[in-house]
């Protein structure tokens, strides 16, 4: 995605249309790669032979997930509302800087989410087995918090270097807000 965006904006000078083309190209590439990977695991013959089971599973999945749809739409709207507010009150220039900063924030959020999804089930399993003491839990929590903080600091320090490499000086106008975004990921 970053490559396509950089190419369409800096090399091709396509502006806003270039950002949209970059998004489409990145999504098409991901679809193509996904099809190639999934083709190794599934064949049309096996899918058709298990169609009845798949429809039953689909029905159960929809019954469970459809009530969650309004909640997920509300979360998506909440996550995107900051961009509309920034555009309305501060303009497109500030929105561009913010959007670039949020990409770096998503790196830290990726680490936090990965840790949370890996640690939480293990934590509950160990608590049910009574094999995890409060001290061990506290140590693990402190270690994860310090690790994520260090990653945030590193990303904050690397941000100006990366910005200088891939963009022009306009984006360096106010990169300090990235620290605020990174701290929100903690």
Phi and psi in degrees as a GROMACS rama.xvg file:
@    title "Ramachandran Plot"
@    xaxis  label "Phi"
@    yaxis  label "Psi"
@TYPE xy
-62.7301  -42.0588  UNK-2
-60.4103  -49.1077  UNK-3
-61.4361  -41.3328  UNK-4
-64.861  -47.8814  UNK-5
-59.2589  -45.3797  UNK-6
-63.1709  -45.6302  UNK-7
-72.3338  -31.307  UNK-8
-86.3413  -48.2651  UNK-9
-86.6498  -43.495  UNK-10
-82.9538  -49.2142  UNK-11
-88.2958  -15.2863  UNK-12
52.804  48.8214  UNK-13
-91.1633  -7.79362  UNK-14
68.3057  -142.778  UNK-15
-61.8783  -39.1296  UNK-16
-59.3895  -36.833  UNK-17
-62.9678  -38.1857  UNK-18
-64.0685  -39.7497  UNK-19
-68.0207  -41.9377  UNK-20
-60.9876  -39.8548  UNK-21
-62.7171  -42.2561  UNK-22
-62.2326  -45.8051  UNK-23
-63.2173  -45.1338  UNK-24
-61.9369  -43.2147  UNK-25
-63.9952  -42.3233  UNK-26
-66.2241  -41.3943  UNK-27
-63.4499  -39.9952  UNK-28
-63.116  -40.9726  UNK-29
-66.5746  -38.0708  UNK-30
-63.4641  -46.4716  UNK-31
-61.3448  -46.0657  UNK-32
-63.8119  -40.2747  UNK-33
-63.5824  -41.6219  UNK-34
-63.5347  -42.4722  UNK-35
-63.3201  -40.8915  UNK-36
-70.374  -45.1486  UNK-37
-68.6645  -27.4658  UNK-38
-61.2573  -28.1385  UNK-39
-69.2851  -28.1123  UNK-40
-99.2393  -24.1494  UNK-41
-129.72  144.934  UNK-42
-121.035  158.804  UNK-43
-60.682  -39.7024  UNK-44
-61.5183  -45.0608  UNK-45
-68.7216  -33.4947  UNK-46
-67.2332  -44.6023  UNK-47
-67.7855  -35.7903  UNK-48
-69.52  -26.3275  UNK-49
-103.552  20.4207  UNK-50
-61.5046  -41.8591  UNK-51
-63.6947  -43.7296  UNK-52
-64.8195  -40.7188  UNK-53
-63.6769  -39.2676  UNK-54
-65.6121  -38.2124  UNK-55
-64.8677  -44.7421  UNK-56
-64.6655  -38.2345  UNK-57
-63.1386  -42.5749  UNK-58
-61.1407  -44.9092  UNK-59
-65.3497  -41.4178  UNK-60
-64.0115  -42.7514  UNK-61
-65.7926  -38.5527  UNK-62
-62.1702  -34.7153  UNK-63
-79.3547  -41.4923  UNK-64
-89.467  -27.2142  UNK-65
-59.3415  -38.846  UNK-66
-63.6501  -20.5188  UNK-67
-82.6773  -11.1867  UNK-68
-59.5413  -48.4457  UNK-69
-59.8203  -37.611  UNK-70
-62.5489  -45.5135  UNK-71
-67.3138  -35.6135  UNK-72
-65.6636  -41.8386  UNK-73
-62.8117  -39.5226  UNK-74
-64.3784  -43.5458  UNK-75
-62.3641  -43.5032  UNK-76
-63.6773  -39.7238  UNK-77
-64.5685  -42.6384  UNK-78
-66.9233  -28.5983  UNK-79
-94.2787  -12.7654  UNK-80
-64.2298  -30.5145  UNK-81
-60.317  -35.1112  UNK-82
-67.8975  -39.4586  UNK-83
-65.9819  -40.0872  UNK-84
-65.9621  -45.282  UNK-85
-63.022  -43.4353  UNK-86
-61.9189  -43.1857  UNK-87
-67.6219  -45.1214  UNK-88
-92.4881  -28.7809  UNK-89
-115.471  -17.8178  UNK-90
99.6521  173.242  UNK-91
-69.3869  -31.5507  UNK-92
-62.4293  -48.3488  UNK-93
-65.0259  -35.8489  UNK-94
-64.2271  -38.9491  UNK-95
-62.8143  -43.7844  UNK-96
-64.9841  -43.5746  UNK-97
-62.1308  -43.2454  UNK-98
-62.8448  -38.5292  UNK-99
-66.5203  -41.9429  UNK-100
-64.9849  -36.3081  UNK-101
-67.5775  -25.913  UNK-102
-63.7989  -40.3465  UNK-103
-70.56  -36.0041  UNK-104
-61.2722  -36.5611  UNK-105
-66.5386  -25.4784  UNK-106
-63.4029  -45.6186  UNK-107
-68.303  -40.8749  UNK-108
-61.4291  -34.2645  UNK-109
-61.5082  -43.8393  UNK-110
-65.6918  -44.3565  UNK-111
-61.819  -45.3813  UNK-112
-65.1826  -43.1521  UNK-113
-61.5674  -44.8188  UNK-114
-63.0336  -45.1835  UNK-115
-61.9725  -44.3514  UNK-116
-70.573  -27.1326  UNK-117
-83.3781  -37.6339  UNK-118
-81.0723  -39.7713  UNK-119
-58.674  -51.1543  UNK-120
-62.5809  -37.6099  UNK-121
-65.677  -39.6555  UNK-122
-60.5331  -48.545  UNK-123
-65.2147  -36.2959  UNK-124
-63.7166  -47.3353  UNK-125
-66.6901  -35.3835  UNK-126
-67.8385  -37.5707  UNK-127
-66.571  -34.144  UNK-128
-82.453  -6.29493  UNK-129
58.4558  31.3683  UNK-130
-104.297  8.06995  UNK-131
-120.279  118.548  UNK-132
-83.6849  163.956  UNK-133
-62.8202  -35.6458  UNK-134
-65.1021  -42.4398  UNK-135
-63.5571  -41.3929  UNK-136
-62.869  -46.1569  UNK-137
-60.114  -42.5427  UNK-138
-62.9453  -42.5495  UNK-139
-64.3429  -43.2051  UNK-140
-63.7706  -44.9885  UNK-141
-64.0728  -42.156  UNK-142
-60.2107  -45.0705  UNK-143
-66.3511  -40.4087  UNK-144
-64.7155  -43.2667  UNK-145
-65.4502  -41.1816  UNK-146
-62.5349  -46.0318  UNK-147
-67.0637  -36.9356  UNK-148
-63.8773  -43.4288  UNK-149
-63.3412  -40.4059  UNK-150
-62.7141  -41.7854  UNK-151
-62.1432  -42.4585  UNK-152
-64.8017  -42.0944  UNK-153
-63.1158  -45.351  UNK-154
-61.7278  -41.1591  UNK-155
-63.3394  -37.4523  UNK-156
-73.9954  -32.2817  UNK-157
-81.7396  -24.6025  UNK-158
-50.8685  -50.7192  UNK-159
-62.6158  -35.1197  UNK-160
-65.5945  -46.5303  UNK-161
-64.973  -42.2435  UNK-162
-60.55  -42.4333  UNK-163
-63.9854  -32.3167  UNK-164
-75.0164  -39.3034  UNK-165
-105.961  -12.7667  UNK-166
-134.264  -174.209  UNK-167
-97.4043  -178.073  UNK-168
-68.1877  -15.6574  UNK-169
-59.6528  -38.0668  UNK-170
-74.8554  -14.4231  UNK-171
-84.4627  -2.55072  UNK-172
-51.3487  -46.4216  UNK-173
-151.58  83.7088  UNK-174
-92.1069  -1.881  UNK-175
-64.3519  -26.9602  UNK-176
-65.5652  -18.5027  UNK-177
-61.9137  -35.2388  UNK-178
-60.8573  -39.2168  UNK-179
-65.1854  -44.2086  UNK-180
-62.071  -43.7748  UNK-181
-64.4823  -39.0134  UNK-182
-68.2837  -25.8295  UNK-183
-70.9904  -19.4898  UNK-184
-76.7971  -13.328  UNK-185
